[in-house]
């Protein structure tokens, strides 16, 4: 490779977010909550609660709850390397079912060398300034955006969410979702989402796992976040009725889950739903669409373990 091309390749910034194909649940990263009092594996019980302020939800079965302060750590399961960490402080809000809410105060990662981290932060900041000028983009502070990227070291699955009723419903993609226990599952929607009213009144929601090869379909439905209903006949896939609620769900889903909404909390810019799972159907073993951070994808590729692209 000519030296100019090599330099351009070295200076080329890593893509911020990467769609990848994985089985659900992911088996790449171990997430731990660590403090002076406890050290817990929270891989299967954490999620985003709000983007502004950036907040995370962690499930807790202990009556005493979790400490007010702790560190969320992201460990590579194969190598045992600590890839990143976030410092957390509890947010004082009304109790939510076996779920603790923490503000993300700071963080750092080790997925790429320090010099490249500095260079990419400069490039990313310039890009984010251009995006923030667009009124349709959701603006986060430079620090919060960087900490969100660390959170996504652990790949997050993408689902199509169905809300409403059989004759009037909406379907839109989400990855701000995740379990906080074996039976509890959470969703964090921007409070401007026009489907929130239907969710509060029906107390029902269905999630369809998105096949990795259908990422284009999922992304196209992102426009539905600004609508309160969808024309089912115009969808690029057929639908079927969910098992208990009869909600229209994707017939090409990897998995279909139904939930009863138990708790609702307003956290910053987002409405946070805690739901109880009432049904779960695994329909195919094909790779599901996940999102991870570009620098984590780079880390795995350099070590000879590249993700399957979506």
C-alpha contacts under 8 A as a table, 3 or more apart, distances in Angstrom:
res1	aa1	res2	aa2	distance
1	X	5	X	6.47
1	X	6	X	6.24
2	X	5	X	5.34
2	X	6	X	6.22
3	X	6	X	4.94
3	X	7	X	6.17
4	X	7	X	5.20
4	X	8	X	6.24
5	X	8	X	5.07
5	X	9	X	6.12
6	X	9	X	5.07
6	X	10	X	6.21
7	X	10	X	5.03
7	X	11	X	6.13
8	X	11	X	5.14
8	X	12	X	5.92
9	X	12	X	5.14
13	X	120	X	5.77
13	X	123	X	7.08
14	X	120	X	7.29
14	X	294	X	5.70
14	X	295	X	6.28
14	X	298	X	7.67
15	X	18	X	6.82
15	X	293	X	7.94
15	X	294	X	5.04
15	X	295	X	7.66
16	X	149	X	7.78
16	X	293	X	5.88
16	X	294	X	4.83
16	X	295	X	7.36
17	X	291	X	6.69
17	X	292	X	5.93
17	X	293	X	4.76
17	X	294	X	5.11
18	X	291	X	5.63
18	X	292	X	5.40
18	X	293	X	5.87
18	X	294	X	5.47
18	X	297	X	7.28
19	X	212	X	7.98
19	X	215	X	8.00
19	X	289	X	6.55
19	X	290	X	5.66
19	X	291	X	4.72
19	X	292	X	6.63
19	X	309	X	6.57
19	X	310	X	5.40
20	X	212	X	6.97
20	X	289	X	5.94
20	X	290	X	5.26
20	X	291	X	6.16
20	X	292	X	7.32
20	X	307	X	6.22
20	X	308	X	5.80
20	X	309	X	4.58
20	X	310	X	4.55
21	X	212	X	5.31
21	X	287	X	5.03
21	X	288	X	5.36
21	X	289	X	5.16
21	X	290	X	6.01
21	X	307	X	7.00
21	X	308	X	5.32
21	X	309	X	5.81
21	X	310	X	5.21
22	X	26	X	6.30
22	X	287	X	4.98
22	X	288	X	5.41
22	X	289	X	6.75
22	X	290	X	6.56
22	X	307	X	7.95
22	X	308	X	7.46
23	X	26	X	5.74
23	X	27	X	7.87
23	X	285	X	7.51
23	X	286	X	7.53
23	X	287	X	5.30
23	X	288	X	5.82
24	X	157	X	7.16
24	X	288	X	6.78
26	X	29	X	7.43
26	X	155	X	6.88
27	X	30	X	7.83
27	X	77	X	7.55
28	X	76	X	6.39
28	X	77	X	5.54
28	X	78	X	7.43
28	X	154	X	7.53
29	X	43	X	7.74
29	X	74	X	6.38
29	X	75	X	5.56
29	X	76	X	4.94
29	X	77	X	5.29
29	X	153	X	7.67
29	X	154	X	5.53
29	X	155	X	7.82
30	X	41	X	7.31
30	X	42	X	7.89
30	X	43	X	5.54
30	X	74	X	5.86
30	X	75	X	5.06
30	X	76	X	6.46
30	X	77	X	6.01
30	X	154	X	7.71
31	X	41	X	6.02
31	X	42	X	5.49
31	X	43	X	4.48
31	X	72	X	6.80
31	X	73	X	5.54
31	X	74	X	4.80
31	X	75	X	6.34
31	X	154	X	7.59
32	X	39	X	6.84
32	X	40	X	5.46
32	X	41	X	4.50
32	X	42	X	5.26
32	X	43	X	6.69
32	X	71	X	7.90
32	X	72	X	5.62
32	X	73	X	5.07
32	X	74	X	6.70
32	X	75	X	7.99
33	X	38	X	7.61
33	X	39	X	5.74
33	X	40	X	5.16
33	X	41	X	6.48
33	X	42	X	6.38
33	X	70	X	6.49
33	X	71	X	5.61
33	X	72	X	4.70
33	X	73	X	6.41
34	X	37	X	7.84
34	X	38	X	5.78
34	X	39	X	4.39
34	X	40	X	6.42
34	X	70	X	5.50
34	X	71	X	5.16
34	X	72	X	6.51
34	X	73	X	7.48
35	X	38	X	5.33
35	X	39	X	6.38
35	X	67	X	7.30
35	X	69	X	6.90
35	X	70	X	4.63
35	X	71	X	6.39
36	X	70	X	7.94
37	X	67	X	7.29
42	X	45	X	5.14
42	X	46	X	6.28
42	X	58	X	7.21
42	X	59	X	7.60
43	X	46	X	6.62
44	X	179	X	6.38
44	X	180	X	6.92
44	X	181	X	7.19
45	X	58	X	5.76
45	X	59	X	5.16
45	X	178	X	7.13
45	X	179	X	4.98
45	X	180	X	3.71
45	X	181	X	5.40
46	X	56	X	7.06
46	X	57	X	5.50
46	X	58	X	4.50
46	X	59	X	6.38
46	X	178	X	6.29
46	X	179	X	6.19
46	X	180	X	5.48
47	X	56	X	5.70
47	X	57	X	5.21
47	X	58	X	6.75
47	X	176	X	6.88
47	X	177	X	5.97
47	X	178	X	4.93
47	X	179	X	6.84
47	X	180	X	7.34
47	X	186	X	7.19
48	X	51	X	7.37
48	X	54	X	7.82
48	X	55	X	6.09
48	X	56	X	4.40
48	X	57	X	5.90
48	X	176	X	5.73
48	X	177	X	6.84
48	X	178	X	7.75
48	X	188	X	6.76
49	X	54	X	7.66
49	X	55	X	5.27
49	X	56	X	4.91
49	X	57	X	5.52
49	X	101	X	7.21
49	X	176	X	7.72
49	X	187	X	7.52
49	X	188	X	5.46
49	X	267	X	7.12
49	X	270	X	7.38
49	X	272	X	5.93
50	X	53	X	6.29
50	X	54	X	5.45
50	X	55	X	5.06
50	X	56	X	6.98
50	X	188	X	6.24
50	X	189	X	7.95
50	X	267	X	6.05
50	X	268	X	6.41
50	X	269	X	6.57
50	X	270	X	5.20
50	X	271	X	7.62
50	X	272	X	7.36
51	X	54	X	4.23
51	X	55	X	6.39
51	X	140	X	7.61
51	X	268	X	7.71
51	X	269	X	6.93
51	X	270	X	7.10
52	X	55	X	7.45
52	X	140	X	6.90
52	X	268	X	5.59
52	X	269	X	5.55
52	X	270	X	7.58
53	X	103	X	7.09
53	X	144	X	7.93
53	X	267	X	7.95
53	X	268	X	5.82
53	X	269	X	7.44
54	X	103	X	6.12
54	X	104	X	5.85
54	X	144	X	6.33
54	X	148	X	7.46
55	X	101	X	6.73
55	X	102	X	5.45
55	X	103	X	4.41
55	X	104	X	5.65
56	X	101	X	5.75
56	X	102	X	5.34
56	X	103	X	6.53
56	X	104	X	7.16
57	X	99	X	6.30
57	X	100	X	5.56
57	X	101	X	4.60
57	X	102	X	6.42
57	X	180	X	7.36
58	X	99	X	5.65
58	X	100	X	5.26
58	X	101	X	6.53
58	X	102	X	7.94
58	X	180	X	5.89
59	X	98	X	5.79
59	X	99	X	4.45
59	X	100	X	6.17
59	X	179	X	7.83
59	X	180	X	4.12
59	X	181	X	5.82
60	X	65	X	6.17
60	X	66	X	6.88
60	X	98	X	5.40
60	X	99	X	5.86
60	X	100	X	6.90
60	X	180	X	7.53
60	X	181	X	7.69
61	X	65	X	7.35
61	X	98	X	6.09
62	X	65	X	5.21
62	X	66	X	7.61
65	X	100	X	7.67
66	X	100	X	7.34
67	X	70	X	6.84
67	X	90	X	7.94
68	X	89	X	5.80
68	X	90	X	4.95
69	X	87	X	7.67
69	X	88	X	5.62
69	X	89	X	4.66
69	X	90	X	6.30
70	X	87	X	6.12
70	X	88	X	5.31
70	X	89	X	6.82
71	X	85	X	6.50
71	X	86	X	5.53
71	X	87	X	4.62
71	X	88	X	5.76
72	X	85	X	5.44
72	X	86	X	5.08
72	X	87	X	6.50
72	X	88	X	7.16
73	X	82	X	7.15
73	X	83	X	7.81
73	X	84	X	6.01
73	X	85	X	4.39
73	X	86	X	6.62
74	X	82	X	6.01
74	X	83	X	5.62
74	X	84	X	5.26
74	X	85	X	6.07
74	X	153	X	7.01
74	X	154	X	6.95
75	X	80	X	6.07
75	X	81	X	5.58
75	X	82	X	4.48
75	X	83	X	5.61
75	X	84	X	7.37
76	X	79	X	5.79
76	X	80	X	5.19
76	X	81	X	5.28
76	X	82	X	6.42
76	X	83	X	6.58
77	X	80	X	5.45
77	X	81	X	7.72
82	X	85	X	7.95
82	X	110	X	7.44
83	X	109	X	5.54
83	X	110	X	5.02
83	X	111	X	5.62
83	X	153	X	7.79
84	X	107	X	7.36
84	X	108	X	5.63
84	X	109	X	3.83
84	X	110	X	5.94
84	X	111	X	7.52
84	X	150	X	6.27
84	X	153	X	7.59
85	X	107	X	5.48
85	X	108	X	5.78
85	X	109	X	6.41
85	X	150	X	7.18
86	X	104	X	6.47
86	X	105	X	7.28
86	X	106	X	5.77
86	X	107	X	4.21
86	X	108	X	6.85
86	X	147	X	7.19
86	X	150	X	7.55
86	X	151	X	7.69
87	X	104	X	5.93
87	X	105	X	5.50
87	X	106	X	5.34
87	X	107	X	5.99
88	X	102	X	5.65
88	X	103	X	5.56
88	X	104	X	4.84
88	X	105	X	5.78
88	X	106	X	7.70
89	X	102	X	5.15
89	X	103	X	5.24
89	X	104	X	6.73
89	X	105	X	6.99
90	X	100	X	7.43
90	X	101	X	5.93
90	X	102	X	4.18
90	X	103	X	6.14
91	X	101	X	5.67
91	X	102	X	5.19
91	X	103	X	6.11
92	X	101	X	7.93
95	X	99	X	7.86
96	X	99	X	5.53
96	X	100	X	7.25
96	X	263	X	6.42
96	X	265	X	7.94
96	X	274	X	7.67
97	X	262	X	7.96
97	X	263	X	7.00
97	X	274	X	7.28
98	X	180	X	7.74
99	X	180	X	6.53
104	X	107	X	7.90
104	X	147	X	7.50
106	X	143	X	7.73
106	X	147	X	6.72
107	X	147	X	5.79
107	X	150	X	7.33
108	X	147	X	7.46
108	X	150	X	7.12
109	X	112	X	7.92
109	X	150	X	6.54
110	X	113	X	6.84
110	X	114	X	7.77
111	X	295	X	6.13
111	X	296	X	5.96
111	X	298	X	7.84
111	X	299	X	5.53
112	X	116	X	6.49
112	X	117	X	6.36
112	X	295	X	6.72
112	X	298	X	7.99
112	X	299	X	6.75
113	X	116	X	5.51
113	X	117	X	6.28
114	X	117	X	4.99
114	X	118	X	6.31
115	X	118	X	5.25
115	X	119	X	6.37
116	X	119	X	5.02
116	X	120	X	6.01
117	X	120	X	5.25
117	X	121	X	6.07
118	X	121	X	5.15
118	X	122	X	6.46
119	X	122	X	5.28
119	X	123	X	6.46
120	X	123	X	5.05
120	X	124	X	5.86
121	X	124	X	5.06
121	X	125	X	5.99
122	X	125	X	5.26
122	X	126	X	6.48
123	X	126	X	5.28
123	X	127	X	6.36
124	X	127	X	5.04
124	X	128	X	6.04
125	X	128	X	5.09
125	X	129	X	6.26
125	X	142	X	6.84
126	X	129	X	5.31
126	X	130	X	6.75
127	X	130	X	5.34
127	X	131	X	6.43
128	X	131	X	4.90
128	X	132	X	5.99
128	X	142	X	7.97
129	X	132	X	5.17
129	X	133	X	6.68
130	X	133	X	5.51
130	X	134	X	7.36
131	X	134	X	5.48
131	X	137	X	6.57
132	X	135	X	7.11
132	X	137	X	6.35
132	X	138	X	7.46
132	X	139	X	5.60
134	X	137	X	5.64
135	X	138	X	7.82
140	X	144	X	6.13
140	X	145	X	5.85
141	X	144	X	5.21
141	X	145	X	6.12
142	X	145	X	5.34
142	X	146	X	6.35
143	X	146	X	5.16
143	X	147	X	6.27
144	X	147	X	5.05
144	X	148	X	6.11
145	X	148	X	5.06
145	X	149	X	6.39
146	X	149	X	5.21
146	X	150	X	6.65
147	X	150	X	5.06
147	X	151	X	6.43
148	X	151	X	5.01
148	X	152	X	6.44
149	X	152	X	5.09
149	X	153	X	6.78
149	X	293	X	5.77
150	X	153	X	5.32
150	X	293	X	7.41
151	X	154	X	6.44
152	X	155	X	5.67
152	X	156	X	6.74
152	X	291	X	7.31
152	X	292	X	5.09
152	X	293	X	5.52
153	X	292	X	5.78
153	X	293	X	5.65
153	X	296	X	5.76
154	X	292	X	6.60
155	X	290	X	5.92
155	X	291	X	5.42
155	X	292	X	4.55
155	X	293	X	7.77
156	X	175	X	6.25
156	X	176	X	7.99
156	X	290	X	5.20
156	X	291	X	5.25
156	X	292	X	6.53
157	X	175	X	5.87
157	X	177	X	7.99
157	X	209	X	7.83
157	X	288	X	7.12
157	X	289	X	6.01
157	X	290	X	4.22
157	X	291	X	6.44
158	X	173	X	6.71
158	X	174	X	5.66
158	X	175	X	4.66
158	X	209	X	6.57
158	X	210	X	6.16
158	X	288	X	7.66
158	X	289	X	5.67
158	X	290	X	5.60
158	X	291	X	7.28
159	X	173	X	5.56
159	X	174	X	5.47
159	X	175	X	6.50
159	X	207	X	5.86
159	X	208	X	5.31
159	X	209	X	4.68
159	X	210	X	5.56
160	X	171	X	6.26
160	X	172	X	5.37
160	X	173	X	4.36
160	X	174	X	6.35
160	X	207	X	5.57
160	X	208	X	5.00
160	X	209	X	6.51
160	X	210	X	6.75
160	X	218	X	7.08
160	X	250	X	7.88
161	X	170	X	7.90
161	X	171	X	5.36
161	X	172	X	5.39
161	X	173	X	6.00
161	X	174	X	6.86
161	X	205	X	7.00
161	X	206	X	5.84
161	X	207	X	4.66
161	X	208	X	6.53
162	X	169	X	6.79
162	X	170	X	5.69
162	X	171	X	4.58
162	X	172	X	6.98
162	X	205	X	5.88
162	X	206	X	5.13
162	X	207	X	6.29
162	X	247	X	6.91
162	X	248	X	6.93
162	X	249	X	6.63
163	X	169	X	5.55
163	X	170	X	5.50
163	X	171	X	6.70
163	X	195	X	7.01
163	X	198	X	6.70
163	X	199	X	6.15
163	X	204	X	6.91
163	X	205	X	5.17
163	X	206	X	6.82
163	X	247	X	7.60
164	X	168	X	6.08
164	X	169	X	4.26
164	X	170	X	6.41
164	X	195	X	7.65
164	X	198	X	5.29
164	X	199	X	6.61
164	X	202	X	6.71
164	X	204	X	7.72
164	X	205	X	7.74
164	X	247	X	7.83
165	X	168	X	5.21
165	X	169	X	5.27
165	X	202	X	7.85
165	X	247	X	6.46
166	X	169	X	6.38
166	X	246	X	6.66
166	X	247	X	5.46
166	X	248	X	6.64
168	X	229	X	6.16
168	X	230	X	7.66
169	X	228	X	7.31
169	X	229	X	5.04
169	X	230	X	6.28
169	X	247	X	7.98
169	X	248	X	7.92
170	X	195	X	7.07
170	X	224	X	7.17
170	X	227	X	7.59
170	X	228	X	5.91
170	X	229	X	4.23
170	X	230	X	4.94
171	X	221	X	7.33
171	X	224	X	6.75
171	X	229	X	7.52
171	X	230	X	6.54
172	X	218	X	7.53
172	X	221	X	5.41
172	X	222	X	5.75
172	X	223	X	7.67
172	X	224	X	5.45
172	X	225	X	6.17
173	X	218	X	5.81
173	X	219	X	7.11
173	X	221	X	6.46
173	X	222	X	5.89
174	X	177	X	6.84
175	X	291	X	7.75
176	X	187	X	6.02
176	X	188	X	5.59
176	X	189	X	7.50
177	X	185	X	7.35
177	X	186	X	5.44
177	X	187	X	4.48
177	X	188	X	6.44
178	X	185	X	5.60
178	X	186	X	5.38
178	X	187	X	6.87
179	X	182	X	7.13
179	X	183	X	7.67
179	X	184	X	5.70
179	X	185	X	4.02
179	X	186	X	5.89
180	X	183	X	7.94
180	X	184	X	5.60
180	X	185	X	5.87
180	X	186	X	7.08
181	X	184	X	5.06
181	X	185	X	7.15
183	X	276	X	5.64
183	X	277	X	5.34
184	X	274	X	6.63
184	X	275	X	5.45
184	X	276	X	4.71
184	X	277	X	6.15
185	X	259	X	7.90
185	X	274	X	5.87
185	X	275	X	5.11
185	X	276	X	6.33
185	X	277	X	6.93
186	X	272	X	7.08
186	X	273	X	5.41
186	X	274	X	4.56
186	X	275	X	5.91
187	X	272	X	5.86
187	X	273	X	5.16
187	X	274	X	6.81
188	X	270	X	6.00
188	X	271	X	5.68
188	X	272	X	4.52
188	X	273	X	6.35
189	X	193	X	6.66
189	X	196	X	7.84
189	X	270	X	5.29
189	X	271	X	5.33
189	X	272	X	6.57
190	X	193	X	5.60
190	X	269	X	5.89
190	X	270	X	4.25
190	X	271	X	6.13
191	X	196	X	7.25
191	X	269	X	5.98
191	X	270	X	4.85
191	X	271	X	5.30
193	X	196	X	5.92
193	X	225	X	5.63
193	X	226	X	6.09
193	X	227	X	7.70
194	X	197	X	6.82
194	X	225	X	6.89
194	X	226	X	6.11
194	X	227	X	5.82
194	X	228	X	5.15
195	X	198	X	5.36
195	X	199	X	6.44
195	X	225	X	7.57
195	X	227	X	7.25
195	X	228	X	5.11
195	X	229	X	7.88
196	X	199	X	5.03
196	X	200	X	6.20
197	X	200	X	5.16
197	X	201	X	6.26
198	X	201	X	5.20
198	X	202	X	5.92
198	X	203	X	7.97
199	X	202	X	5.38
199	X	203	X	5.40
199	X	204	X	6.35
199	X	205	X	7.06
199	X	261	X	7.93
200	X	203	X	5.46
200	X	261	X	7.97
203	X	260	X	5.69
203	X	261	X	4.75
203	X	262	X	7.49
204	X	245	X	7.63
204	X	258	X	7.53
204	X	259	X	5.92
204	X	260	X	4.88
204	X	261	X	5.88
205	X	258	X	5.94
205	X	259	X	5.42
205	X	260	X	6.69
205	X	261	X	7.46
206	X	242	X	7.34
206	X	247	X	6.98
206	X	249	X	7.24
206	X	256	X	7.06
206	X	257	X	5.64
206	X	258	X	4.38
206	X	259	X	6.23
207	X	249	X	7.52
207	X	255	X	7.96
207	X	256	X	5.63
207	X	257	X	5.20
207	X	258	X	6.41
208	X	249	X	6.36
208	X	250	X	6.19
208	X	253	X	5.41
208	X	254	X	7.05
208	X	255	X	5.66
208	X	256	X	4.59
208	X	257	X	6.65
209	X	253	X	5.07
209	X	254	X	4.93
209	X	255	X	4.91
209	X	256	X	6.40
209	X	288	X	6.63
209	X	289	X	7.81
210	X	214	X	6.48
210	X	215	X	7.15
210	X	218	X	7.22
210	X	252	X	7.84
210	X	253	X	5.56
210	X	254	X	6.21
210	X	288	X	5.60
210	X	289	X	5.63
211	X	214	X	5.28
211	X	215	X	7.08
211	X	252	X	7.57
211	X	253	X	6.43
211	X	254	X	6.06
211	X	286	X	6.65
211	X	287	X	5.99
211	X	288	X	4.43
211	X	289	X	5.53
212	X	215	X	5.64
212	X	286	X	7.98
212	X	287	X	5.77
212	X	288	X	4.77
212	X	289	X	3.99
212	X	290	X	7.49
212	X	310	X	4.80
213	X	216	X	7.74
213	X	289	X	7.62
213	X	310	X	5.80
214	X	217	X	5.30
214	X	218	X	6.53
214	X	289	X	7.87
215	X	218	X	5.06
215	X	219	X	6.10
215	X	289	X	6.63
215	X	310	X	6.91
216	X	219	X	5.14
216	X	220	X	6.10
217	X	220	X	5.27
217	X	221	X	6.53
217	X	236	X	7.18
218	X	221	X	5.28
218	X	222	X	6.79
219	X	222	X	5.20
220	X	223	X	6.55
221	X	224	X	5.52
222	X	225	X	5.94
223	X	226	X	6.03
223	X	227	X	7.46
224	X	227	X	4.94
224	X	228	X	7.38
224	X	229	X	7.58
224	X	230	X	7.22
225	X	228	X	7.74
227	X	230	X	7.55
231	X	234	X	5.47
231	X	235	X	6.95
232	X	235	X	5.40
232	X	239	X	7.77
235	X	238	X	7.07
237	X	250	X	6.83
237	X	251	X	7.00
237	X	252	X	7.26
238	X	250	X	6.44
238	X	251	X	5.70
238	X	252	X	7.83
239	X	248	X	5.56
239	X	249	X	5.20
239	X	250	X	4.76
239	X	251	X	4.97
240	X	247	X	7.81
240	X	248	X	5.39
240	X	249	X	5.46
240	X	250	X	6.49
240	X	251	X	5.80
241	X	245	X	7.71
241	X	246	X	4.45
241	X	247	X	5.18
241	X	248	X	4.83
241	X	249	X	6.15
242	X	245	X	5.87
242	X	246	X	4.56
242	X	247	X	5.09
242	X	248	X	6.29
242	X	249	X	6.15
242	X	256	X	7.55
242	X	258	X	7.49
243	X	246	X	6.08
243	X	279	X	7.35
244	X	258	X	7.59
244	X	279	X	7.47
245	X	258	X	7.65
249	X	256	X	7.60
250	X	253	X	5.42
253	X	256	X	6.73
253	X	283	X	6.82
253	X	284	X	7.65
254	X	282	X	6.31
254	X	283	X	5.18
254	X	284	X	4.99
254	X	285	X	6.73
254	X	286	X	6.71
254	X	287	X	7.94
254	X	288	X	6.74
255	X	280	X	7.27
255	X	281	X	5.53
255	X	282	X	4.45
255	X	283	X	5.28
255	X	284	X	7.11
256	X	279	X	7.98
256	X	280	X	5.83
256	X	281	X	5.14
256	X	282	X	6.64
256	X	283	X	7.55
257	X	277	X	7.18
257	X	278	X	7.62
257	X	279	X	5.49
257	X	280	X	4.45
257	X	281	X	6.37
258	X	277	X	5.96
258	X	278	X	5.66
258	X	279	X	5.17
258	X	280	X	6.68
259	X	275	X	5.61
259	X	276	X	5.27
259	X	277	X	4.43
259	X	278	X	5.47
259	X	279	X	7.23
260	X	275	X	5.32
260	X	276	X	5.19
260	X	277	X	6.53
260	X	278	X	6.95
261	X	264	X	7.74
261	X	273	X	6.60
261	X	274	X	6.01
261	X	275	X	4.20
261	X	276	X	6.37
262	X	273	X	7.52
262	X	274	X	5.75
262	X	275	X	5.21
262	X	276	X	6.60
263	X	273	X	5.87
263	X	274	X	5.04
263	X	275	X	6.94
264	X	271	X	6.98
264	X	272	X	5.66
264	X	273	X	4.75
264	X	274	X	6.41
265	X	271	X	5.87
265	X	272	X	5.12
265	X	273	X	6.69
266	X	269	X	7.63
266	X	270	X	6.15
266	X	271	X	4.71
266	X	272	X	6.16
267	X	270	X	5.44
267	X	271	X	6.10
267	X	272	X	6.72
268	X	271	X	7.96
277	X	280	X	7.65
282	X	285	X	7.89
289	X	310	X	6.46
292	X	296	X	6.93
292	X	297	X	7.07
293	X	296	X	5.29
293	X	297	X	6.43
294	X	297	X	5.08
294	X	298	X	6.21
295	X	298	X	4.91
295	X	299	X	6.15
296	X	299	X	4.91
296	X	300	X	6.37
297	X	300	X	5.31
297	X	301	X	6.23
297	X	306	X	6.99
297	X	307	X	6.78
298	X	301	X	5.05
298	X	302	X	6.11
298	X	306	X	7.92
299	X	302	X	5.35
299	X	303	X	6.45
300	X	303	X	5.23
300	X	304	X	6.43
300	X	305	X	5.02
300	X	306	X	5.24
300	X	307	X	7.14
301	X	304	X	5.14
301	X	305	X	5.29
301	X	306	X	4.14
301	X	307	X	7.26
302	X	305	X	7.43
302	X	306	X	7.73
303	X	306	X	7.79
